[in-house]
Amino acid sequence: PTVAPTGIMVYDGDAFPAWKGQVFYCTFKTFGPYHVQMNEKHTQFAGDPVLLDLPNGQQCFIEIMQGPDGYIYYSHISAIYRLVPA
């Protein structure tokens, strides 16, 4: 099924070292941000997308981006959220 990706970024910050180089995207149909590992040449996915479990029922279906602080910011129709390491 289609998921209608809306925002996309490649993470290169230091706040989440395990996610460095992964592609993140929001989806308009499922309201969730996903991340997926790329192959060494960054030409295709190297695995299946993983849905991020967001706190307090937050949703992401407009945009996702990395801030200058290395944290991940994502938006819903009425809010902008920040994802920080646990």
Secondary structure, 3 states (H helix, E strand, C coil): CCCCEEEEEECCCCCCHHHCCCEEEEECCCCCCEEECECCCCCCECCCCEECCCHHHCCCCCEEEECCCCCEEEEECCEEEEECCC
